[in-house]
Every structure is written in structure tokens, then in C-alpha cells.
Amino acid sequence: MKQEYPSDIEFYFTTEIENNSIKFFGNEFKHITKVMRHSLGDTINATDGKGKYFETELVSINNDNVICNIRQSKEYKNVFENITFCFPRLKSNDRFEFELEKSVELGITNFIIINTERTIPKGDKIERWNKIALAAMKQSLRTYLPRIEYFKSIKKLNSFEGEKIVLDQKGSGSIMNHLSKTTNELVDKKHYFIFGPEGGLSQQEIEQVENHKLLFLTENRLRAETAVIATATAISLL
């Protein structure tokens, strides 16, 4: 599932693309002009968050926007399109945001934040999470803007078709062995990787996920965020 991505560049995001022209507003405009102090003729690299990468030339600097002309573009396939990570908020907001950020950097593009019995922080912070995901996408030079949803109940996952994999230390098989045998399926079939909070998912919650596979990552106990990042790493290396 490898692709050759750009490297060692500044990377920006915009949806303002028309014909051969790209426009940057807001924070991207400020970063280009105030932080990096780009001038006319400079190269600006960008993505639309939908798979396209653009190399552009800065041609106009205005009061609240800059305009660039596209020199060349390339489109990437989202090899992680059928993979969704489902995990709850953690007691430590920093740890939760860290696992979200690192999962994006490793290529995961679909997230469902679930509320569980042992979840301490309740409710969603979608706007905040989207900002973290956007920054992580640009940091890792990826071209797909992650999608984040919030579910109040783990049972809602049953409304989706696809393979449900619950990660738990009590699992009957190894996730690593499973991944090594199903690499092609990860591309062609929907997969939902479900993680618990500190203390794990309750037995009742596990049973509520219909037709699931219960697998373990390692034989020793890991922190909740470590399990998420380790699984994302394993998938990214396939």
C-alpha cells in the first residue's frame, strides 16, 4: 500500500481552487505571508484534502488572501479509505489528542470517537479535533483530510457493514497475524478497529458489537493511546 509522497516542503491546505488558480485565506494566508514571508514568484505546495497535490507559483498578495497559479498537480489514492478507527476520549485530553494526531500522521483518515461506559470526558469537540487532524495532515504531507464523527453509543457501529475488530488484551488471536493475512482485504473491504478507554471496554460493550473479532495487540497491557498508535503503525507498514 505504498505511494511516493512529496518530502521536505511546506504544505498548505485550501478548497478555493478554480481552473488553474488557487486562493489561500485565513490561517494559511497568514502563515504564507506573515510567518514564512513568501513573495511573488515563490513556490507554494498545497492539497485540497481530497487527494490532490499542487505545486504552484505565488502570483498575487492581497489584504486577506494570496493567489497562486498551478504549475503541476498529482492525485493520490487513499489506500486507507476503508479503514476506520473507533476510540473514546481519554481522561487525559493531551493523551487523546496525541493518539489522534499520530494516527493521522500514520495515514488513518476515518475516525469515530465513541462514548463508552468508562469514558470520563463526555461530549464532542469536533471543531478542535478537526484542527488537530488538519495540522497533522499537513505535517505528514498527506493529501486526504481526515473525517471525524462522534457516537454516543458503541452500538451505533452495528449500523455499518464491514468487519469489526475489537482490540482487547483478552483477545483470542493476534492482530498482527490477522493483518499479515488480510492486507488486500484492508483495501477492498470496510474495516472498523475498535479500542477501549482506560480500563478497557466492558464485557457488555464488547458483546454489543455484532459479529466482531476479538484480537489482542501484545500479550502485555498497553495504555489506551499506545494501542491505537501501535495499530496505526502496523497498518501503515503493510
C-alpha positions as CSV (number, residue, x, y, z in Angstrom):
1,M,0.0,0.0,0.0
2,K,3.0,2.3,-0.6
3,Q,2.9,5.6,-2.6
4,E,5.6,8.1,-3.2
5,Y,4.7,11.4,-1.4
6,P,6.4,14.8,-1.6
7,S,9.1,15.5,1.1
8,D,10.9,18.4,2.7
9,I,8.4,21.1,1.7
10,E,6.0,23.5,3.3
11,F,2.4,22.2,2.8
12,Y,-0.8,24.2,2.8
13,F,-4.5,23.4,2.5
14,T,-7.3,25.1,0.6
15,T,-10.5,24.3,-1.1
16,E,-10.5,27.5,-3.1
17,I,-9.5,26.1,-6.5
18,E,-10.8,27.3,-9.8
19,N,-9.3,26.4,-13.2
20,N,-5.6,27.0,-12.9
21,S,-5.8,29.2,-9.8
22,I,-5.6,28.6,-6.1
23,K,-6.5,31.1,-3.3
24,F,-5.5,30.9,0.3
25,F,-7.4,32.7,3.2
26,G,-7.3,32.8,6.9
27,N,-4.5,31.0,8.8
28,E,-3.0,29.7,5.6
29,F,-2.7,33.2,4.2
30,K,-1.2,34.4,7.5
31,H,1.4,31.6,7.5
32,I,2.4,32.2,3.9
33,T,2.8,35.9,4.2
34,K,3.5,36.7,7.9
35,V,5.3,33.7,9.1
36,M,7.2,32.4,6.1
37,R,7.2,35.8,4.4
38,H,6.8,34.5,0.9
39,S,7.0,36.9,-2.0
40,L,5.8,36.8,-5.7
41,G,7.3,34.0,-7.7
42,D,7.8,31.7,-4.7
43,T,6.7,28.0,-4.9
44,I,3.7,27.1,-2.7
45,N,2.8,23.5,-2.3
46,A,-0.8,22.6,-1.3
47,T,-3.5,20.0,-1.2
48,D,-7.3,20.2,-1.5
49,G,-7.7,17.4,1.2
50,K,-9.3,15.2,-1.4
51,G,-6.2,13.5,-2.7
52,K,-4.7,16.2,-5.0
53,Y,-1.3,17.7,-4.5
54,F,-0.4,21.0,-6.2
55,E,2.8,22.8,-6.9
56,T,2.0,26.4,-7.5
57,E,3.6,29.8,-8.1
58,L,2.6,32.8,-5.9
59,V,1.3,35.5,-8.3
60,S,-0.7,37.9,-6.1
61,I,-0.6,39.1,-2.5
62,N,-3.7,40.9,-1.3
63,N,-5.0,42.3,2.0
64,D,-6.6,39.0,3.2
65,N,-5.6,36.4,0.6
66,V,-2.9,35.2,-1.8
67,I,-3.4,33.8,-5.2
68,C,-1.2,31.1,-6.8
69,N,-1.1,29.6,-10.3
70,I,-0.8,25.8,-10.6
71,R,2.4,24.6,-12.2
72,Q,1.7,20.9,-11.9
73,S,-0.6,18.6,-9.9
74,K,-0.7,14.9,-8.9
75,E,-3.5,12.8,-7.5
76,Y,-3.0,10.2,-4.8
77,K,-5.2,7.2,-3.9
78,N,-6.4,6.9,-0.3
79,V,-5.2,3.4,0.5
80,F,-6.7,3.8,4.0
81,E,-10.2,4.7,2.7
82,N,-11.9,1.6,4.0
83,I,-10.2,1.7,7.5
84,T,-12.0,3.5,10.4
85,F,-10.5,3.8,13.9
86,C,-13.1,3.9,16.7
87,F,-11.9,5.0,20.1
88,P,-13.1,7.0,23.1
89,R,-11.9,10.2,24.6
90,L,-9.4,9.6,27.4
91,K,-9.2,11.0,30.9
92,S,-6.1,13.0,29.8
93,N,-7.1,15.3,26.9
94,D,-3.4,15.6,25.9
95,R,-3.1,11.8,25.5
96,F,-6.3,11.7,23.5
97,E,-5.2,14.4,21.1
98,F,-1.8,12.8,20.8
99,E,-3.2,9.5,19.7
100,L,-5.5,11.3,17.2
101,E,-2.6,13.4,15.8
102,K,-0.3,10.4,15.4
103,S,-2.9,8.2,13.8
104,V,-3.4,10.9,11.2
105,E,0.3,11.2,10.6
106,L,0.4,7.5,10.0
107,G,-2.3,7.7,7.4
108,I,-5.6,6.9,9.1
109,T,-8.3,9.1,7.5
110,N,-11.6,8.0,9.1
111,F,-12.3,8.3,12.8
112,I,-15.3,7.7,15.0
113,I,-15.0,8.9,18.6
114,I,-17.2,6.7,20.7
115,N,-18.7,7.2,24.2
116,T,-18.2,4.2,26.5
117,E,-19.1,3.1,30.0
118,R,-15.7,4.0,31.3
119,T,-15.2,7.2,29.3
120,I,-14.8,10.1,31.7
121,P,-14.9,13.2,29.5
122,K,-18.3,13.3,27.7
123,G,-19.4,15.1,24.6
124,D,-17.6,16.1,21.4
125,K,-15.1,18.7,20.4
126,I,-15.3,18.2,16.7
127,E,-14.0,21.7,15.8
128,R,-10.9,21.2,18.0
129,W,-10.4,17.6,16.7
130,N,-10.7,18.8,13.1
131,K,-8.0,21.4,13.6
132,I,-5.6,18.8,15.1
133,A,-6.3,16.5,12.1
134,L,-5.7,19.2,9.6
135,A,-2.4,20.2,11.2
136,A,-1.3,16.5,11.3
137,M,-2.3,16.0,7.7
138,K,-0.1,18.9,6.6
139,Q,2.8,17.9,8.9
140,S,2.9,14.4,7.4
141,L,2.4,15.8,3.8
142,R,-0.7,13.7,3.2
143,T,-3.4,14.7,0.8
144,Y,-6.6,13.4,2.5
145,L,-8.3,15.5,5.2
146,P,-9.5,13.1,7.9
147,R,-13.2,12.7,8.6
148,I,-14.2,12.7,12.3
149,E,-17.6,11.7,13.8
150,Y,-18.8,11.3,17.3
151,F,-21.1,8.5,18.5
152,K,-22.8,8.5,21.9
153,S,-23.1,4.7,21.9
154,I,-20.9,1.9,20.7
155,K,-24.0,0.1,19.4
156,K,-24.3,2.6,16.6
157,L,-21.3,0.9,14.9
158,N,-23.7,-2.0,14.1
159,S,-25.4,0.2,11.5
160,F,-22.2,-0.1,9.3
161,E,-21.4,-3.1,7.2
162,G,-17.8,-4.3,7.3
163,E,-15.5,-6.2,9.6
164,K,-15.5,-5.1,13.2
165,I,-12.2,-5.8,15.1
166,V,-12.2,-5.2,18.9
167,L,-8.8,-4.7,20.3
168,D,-8.6,-6.1,23.8
169,Q,-6.0,-8.0,25.9
170,K,-8.5,-10.9,26.3
171,G,-8.5,-11.4,22.5
172,S,-8.3,-14.9,21.2
173,G,-5.9,-14.0,18.3
174,S,-3.1,-11.6,17.4
175,I,-4.0,-8.5,15.4
176,M,-0.5,-8.7,13.8
177,N,-1.2,-12.2,12.4
178,H,-4.6,-11.1,11.2
179,L,-3.2,-8.1,9.4
180,S,-0.5,-10.1,7.7
181,K,-3.2,-12.4,6.2
182,T,-5.7,-9.7,5.2
183,T,-3.6,-7.0,3.6
184,N,-5.6,-6.9,0.4
185,E,-8.9,-7.0,2.3
186,L,-8.0,-3.8,4.1
187,V,-8.0,-2.0,0.7
188,D,-11.2,-3.7,-0.7
189,K,-13.4,-4.1,2.4
190,K,-14.6,-1.9,5.2
191,H,-12.8,-2.4,8.5
192,Y,-13.6,-0.9,11.9
193,F,-10.9,-1.1,14.5
194,I,-12.5,-0.6,17.9
195,F,-10.4,0.4,21.0
196,G,-11.4,1.0,24.6
197,P,-10.6,3.7,27.1
198,E,-8.5,3.4,30.3
199,G,-9.8,0.2,31.9
200,G,-10.9,-1.2,28.5
201,L,-14.4,-1.9,27.1
202,S,-16.8,-3.7,29.4
203,Q,-17.8,-7.2,28.5
204,Q,-21.3,-6.0,27.8
205,E,-20.0,-3.4,25.4
206,I,-17.9,-6.0,23.6
207,E,-20.9,-8.2,23.2
208,Q,-22.9,-5.3,21.8
209,V,-20.6,-5.2,18.8
210,E,-22.2,-7.7,16.4
211,N,-20.1,-10.3,14.6
212,H,-16.8,-8.9,15.8
213,K,-13.4,-10.4,16.0
214,L,-11.7,-10.0,19.5
215,L,-8.0,-9.7,19.0
216,F,-5.0,-8.6,21.1
217,L,-2.1,-6.4,20.1
218,T,0.5,-7.7,22.6
219,E,0.4,-10.1,25.5
220,N,1.3,-7.3,27.9
221,R,-1.1,-4.5,28.8
222,L,-0.7,-1.2,26.9
223,R,-2.0,2.3,27.6
224,A,-5.1,3.1,25.5
225,E,-3.3,5.6,23.3
226,T,-0.4,3.2,22.8
227,A,-2.7,0.5,21.4
228,V,-4.2,3.0,18.9
229,I,-0.8,4.3,17.7
230,A,0.8,0.8,17.5
231,T,-2.1,-0.5,15.4
232,A,-1.9,2.5,13.1
233,T,1.8,2.0,12.7
234,A,1.3,-1.7,11.9
235,I,-1.3,-0.8,9.2
236,S,0.9,1.9,7.7
237,L,3.8,-0.5,7.3
238,L,1.8,-3.2,5.4
